[in-house]
Amino acid sequence: AARVVEKAGDGDIILMHDYYDTSVIAALEVIDALQGEGFQFVTVEELLANNDIVPEPGILYRTGTG
């Protein structure tokens, strides 16, 4: 959780899985910490649209800022 919070930046797409109970706990910690820093959570569709990006098939998006 600490590494995700430390590395998170504007427009980043963060993908976390819920395979383990600890993963869910970590995700909740990340959300709380990033919201505390003023980050806003949106869907990937909203993120891309807000940055005038039209998603294309076969393209891997790691950020929504281009």
Backbone as numpy.savetxt, mean C-alpha at the origin, in Angstrom:
# Nx Ny Nz CAx CAy CAz Cx Cy Cz
6.54 -5.44 10.30 5.70 -4.25 10.30 6.58 -3.00 10.30
7.63 -3.01 11.11 8.50 -1.84 11.20 9.17 -1.53 9.86
9.58 -2.56 9.15 10.25 -2.37 7.86 9.28 -1.76 6.84
8.04 -2.23 6.82 7.05 -1.70 5.90 6.80 -0.23 6.19
6.62 0.11 7.45 6.37 1.50 7.84 7.57 2.38 7.49
8.78 1.87 7.74 9.99 2.64 7.45 10.15 2.91 5.97
9.82 1.94 5.12 10.06 2.04 3.68 8.89 2.65 2.91
7.72 2.78 3.52 6.52 3.25 2.81 6.69 4.68 2.33
6.23 4.91 1.12 6.30 6.26 0.54 5.01 6.59 -0.19
4.89 7.85 -0.55 3.71 8.32 -1.25 3.48 7.52 -2.53
2.28 7.00 -2.68 1.92 6.26 -3.89 2.30 4.80 -3.88
2.95 4.32 -2.84 3.35 2.91 -2.79 2.14 1.99 -2.68
2.27 0.84 -3.30 1.28 -0.22 -3.18 1.87 -1.26 -2.24
1.18 -1.51 -1.15 1.66 -2.46 -0.14 0.73 -3.67 -0.16
1.28 -4.83 -0.43 0.50 -6.07 -0.47 0.93 -6.95 0.69
-0.02 -7.32 1.52 0.26 -8.20 2.65 -0.78 -9.32 2.64
-0.36 -10.52 2.98 -1.25 -11.68 3.00 -1.62 -12.04 4.43
-2.71 -12.75 4.57 -3.18 -13.14 5.91 -3.01 -14.64 6.16
-1.88 -15.18 5.71 -1.63 -16.61 5.90 -1.52 -17.00 7.37
-0.97 -16.13 8.16 -0.73 -16.43 9.57 -1.37 -15.35 10.44
-1.70 -15.72 11.67 -2.26 -14.73 12.60 -1.30 -13.55 12.78
-0.02 -13.83 12.80 0.96 -12.77 12.99 0.97 -11.80 11.80
0.63 -12.29 10.62 0.55 -11.42 9.45 -0.58 -10.42 9.59
-1.69 -10.87 10.14 -2.84 -9.99 10.35 -2.49 -8.94 11.40
-1.84 -9.36 12.46 -1.42 -8.42 13.51 -0.47 -7.38 12.92
0.48 -7.83 12.12 1.44 -6.91 11.51 0.73 -5.92 10.58
-0.22 -6.39 9.79 -0.96 -5.51 8.89 -1.70 -4.43 9.66
-2.31 -4.81 10.77 -3.03 -3.83 11.59 -2.06 -2.81 12.19
-0.88 -3.25 12.58 0.14 -2.33 13.10 0.59 -1.35 12.01
0.79 -1.87 10.81 1.21 -1.03 9.69 0.15 0.03 9.40
-1.09 -0.39 9.35 -2.18 0.55 9.06 -2.24 1.65 10.12
-2.20 1.26 11.38 -2.25 2.25 12.47 -1.08 3.23 12.38
0.12 2.70 12.16 1.32 3.55 12.12 1.28 4.51 10.93
0.92 4.01 9.76 0.91 4.86 8.58 -0.21 5.90 8.64
-1.35 5.52 9.16 -2.41 6.51 9.34 -1.95 7.59 10.32
-1.23 7.19 11.34 -0.69 8.14 12.30 0.30 9.12 11.68
0.94 8.70 10.59 1.87 9.57 9.87 1.17 10.37 8.78
-0.16 10.20 8.67 -0.92 10.98 7.70 -1.18 10.30 6.38
-0.78 9.04 6.25 -1.06 8.32 5.01 -2.55 8.05 4.89
-3.02 8.05 3.66 -4.42 7.75 3.37 -4.45 6.44 2.57
-5.39 5.57 2.90 -5.51 4.30 2.20 -6.62 4.37 1.17
-6.30 3.95 -0.05 -7.25 3.93 -1.14 -7.09 2.62 -1.89
-8.04 2.32 -2.76 -7.91 1.12 -3.59 -6.84 1.38 -4.66
-6.32 0.31 -5.24 -5.34 0.46 -6.32 -5.97 1.23 -7.48
-7.22 0.93 -7.78 -7.92 1.62 -8.86 -7.96 3.14 -8.60
-8.28 3.53 -7.37 -8.31 4.96 -7.02 -6.91 5.58 -7.11
-5.91 4.86 -6.62 -4.54 5.35 -6.65 -4.09 5.64 -8.07
-4.31 4.70 -8.97 -3.91 4.89 -10.36 -4.70 6.02 -11.01
-6.00 6.05 -10.79 -6.85 7.10 -11.39 -6.45 8.48 -10.88
-6.12 8.59 -9.60 -5.72 9.88 -9.03 -4.43 10.41 -9.65
-3.65 9.52 -10.23 -2.38 9.90 -10.85 -2.43 9.78 -12.37
-3.66 9.75 -12.91 -3.88 9.69 -14.36 -3.17 8.52 -15.03
-3.15 7.38 -14.34 -2.55 6.18 -14.89 -3.66 5.23 -15.30
-3.62 4.79 -16.55 -4.57 3.80 -17.05 -3.86 2.45 -17.01
-4.34 1.54 -16.17 -3.64 0.24 -16.06 -3.68 -0.53 -17.37
-2.56 -1.21 -17.64 -2.45 -2.00 -18.86 -2.20 -3.46 -18.49
-2.79 -4.38 -19.25 -2.57 -5.80 -18.99 -1.09 -6.15 -19.10
-0.62 -7.01 -18.21 0.75 -7.49 -18.27 1.77 -6.57 -17.63
1.33 -5.44 -17.11 2.24 -4.48 -16.48 2.18 -4.67 -14.96
3.33 -4.71 -14.31 3.42 -4.83 -12.86 3.54 -3.44 -12.27
2.62 -3.09 -11.39 2.64 -1.78 -10.76 3.08 -1.92 -9.31
4.14 -1.22 -8.94 4.62 -1.22 -7.55 4.24 0.06 -6.84
4.00 1.10 -7.64 3.53 2.38 -7.09 2.42 2.89 -7.99
1.71 3.85 -7.48 0.65 4.44 -8.28 1.03 5.82 -8.78
2.33 6.08 -8.85 2.77 7.40 -9.26 3.50 7.38 -10.60
3.50 6.25 -11.26 4.10 6.18 -12.59 5.48 5.64 -12.66
